[in-house]
Amino acid sequence: FFLARSTEKRTKSLHLMVQLEFMRNGLTNAFAKWALKELGISTPKKITPLLLYRKLRQVRRLVDSRSDIDILSIRPIDDFKMTTGIKLLMFFSNDCFFRKEIICGVYFANLAAELSLKNGFTKFYTHALSQ
């Protein structure tokens, strides 16, 4: 990961590191947040119910400010780094649910939905918007 020169190679190797870490001994929130930070996606140090409530309100405002046609006409995203970030957010979200960390899982899913609505859709956006 650290030796990769191009952004795409760094992103692909980061994605592989996440998969290996998951298979080796499961993911920790610290590792997930580090991986997202490497992709330019910031997350709070501690996810509290208040932060989750604020994120839910942000996503609700984004959805309410657009018509159904506007949401359906959002273009697919071309940025490989952002696509990987959204994919990892959904992966981390599901892992949090599996570990019974519901607040963390809902926060990551809503962050993925927010990024999808702002930057464009990936093939993972349906998971983000359905959470």
Phi, psi and omega in degrees: 000312185287341181268348181294135185267320182271155180298320182294319179293322177296319181294316179296318180291326176297318179299318178294322177299319179297315180297318179295317179298320179297315182289328184289306182206026179080165183263146172252158178298325180296318179294318179299316181293324177297314181298318179294322179297322177297333179267002179086016179253115182270143177227153179291157179297319179228130180266113182256165176302325179294317177296320177298316179300316179297319179294320177299318178295320178299314180293320178300316178297320178297317180291316182292334183281355182236149175279167179301320180296319179297319180292318180291338181265008175295132183285155175295150181275142179258346184285111183298323181296315180291322177300315178295320178300315179294320178298316180292323176302316180291323176297313179295323179300311179297322178296320177298317178298320180298323180274007179066028174259075190298316182300316179296315181298316180293322179297311180298320179295319179289326175296320176296320178296317179298315179295323178295317180291328182275323189254340183125164185269148170244181177287355179261000186294331180297323176295318182296318183281340182274345183289000000 
